[in-house]
Amino acid sequence: MPHPSSPRRSRLISTRFLLLAVTVASLAVPLAAQTRSDKNTSVKTADGENVSDKIVNVYSYRQPFLIEPLFEKFTQTTGIGVRVIFAKKGLVERVKTEGENSPADVLLTVDISRLIHAAETVAQPVRSLVLEKFIPTKARSSDDRWFALTYRARVAYVSRDRVSHDNLSYGALAGPDFKGRICMRSGQHPYNNALFASQLAHLGEPAFRIWLKGLKNNLSEKPSGNDRAQIRRIYAGSCDVAIGNTYYMGKMQTNSKKPEQKDWARAVRIIFPDVQDRGTHVNVSGMVMAKHAPNRDNALKLMEFLVSEEAQRLYAEVNFEYPVRVGVAPSSRVAEWGSLKPDPLPLETIAAYRKRASEIVAEIGFNN
């Protein structure tokens, strides 16, 4: 099996490595061979340059096209190369299995559930005045183990032709106006689980049960598919309202490979629920520093770079998300969808209700 630095597994970023992994299993042996007990042992790039003090290793659930521009800019700015392994699943488990010999320095992921799982399993605390200054308290953990980088709002996509409302609340989605008019993905999906957990935290269990049963009764069909599938159903006339993350609008509006999605996007508009009250539920993408990071100083530099104004603007713009750093504006496309007023409830508080929310979803047969 080839070493990760072979042409089949990597490409050069600013004369440094970028390791590409399609699956975790396919790289398990090569990366293990690269680990070392002496954390100061040097590593050489493809051109033979010694970069023992100029490397940071990243494990990422985020897709390559989202973060490669950031890492290229980081290397240009600091001279520190970034080696990355991309995978859709299994990275946290991999870091845990690798233990003290893990080469992982920073792990990037999405969704508060996955972020907290990483923090509780494979992360170490990070004290940084930069992170404390630019990441709001509600968007980082109280023990300094996880840090949000971008927001994504869970909103209502409504039919331009069949829904006249200018404002909505999450509560209204369970009311009589929307009987048989709502479509959404599984109630157990992490995105909906986080939304439901926030509702449970705000309402308390008795009122939450009533709300969730009302929402279930308003579904036009059994929950299935992803967020974009729900918007396609609005386009097809199967439902009038869908619950989805904001960034899917940008993905559809710019999808030249599947131009039919541009038609789906034109059929809907976004309403930010509860903007006149507590605010719209937001989820996050974020980062943790690995427990046994061999390049801790470089890892901290990368984490701090990711909350710089330039990185925040670029990171949020590429995936149509909202910068977590206050004062950095969203892209013009994202701003066109309307003003986001985030729910002030700390994500850490919401996360504490995840398990019970999931249990109630199962108890009422939401997906049936």
Buried (B, 14 or more C-beta within 10 A) or exposed (E): EEBBBEEEBBEBBBBBBBBBBEEBEEBBEBBBEBBEEEBEEEBEBBEEEEBEEBBBBBBBBBEEEBBBBBBBBBBEEBEBBBBBBBBEEBBBEBBEBBEEBBBBBBBBBBBBBBBBBBBBBBBBEBEBEBBBEBBBEBBBBEEBBBBBBBBBBBBBBBBEEEBEEEEBBBBBBBBEBBEEBBBBBBBBBBBBBBBBBBBBBBBEEEEBBEBBBBBBEBBBEEBEBBBBBBBBBBBEEBBBBBBBBBBBBBBBBEBEEEEEBBEBBEBBBBBBBBBEBBBBBBBBBBBBBBBBBBBBEBBBBBBBBBBBEEBBBBBBBBBBBBBBBEEBEBBEEBEEBBEBBBBEBBBBEBBBBBEBBBEBBEEBEBBE
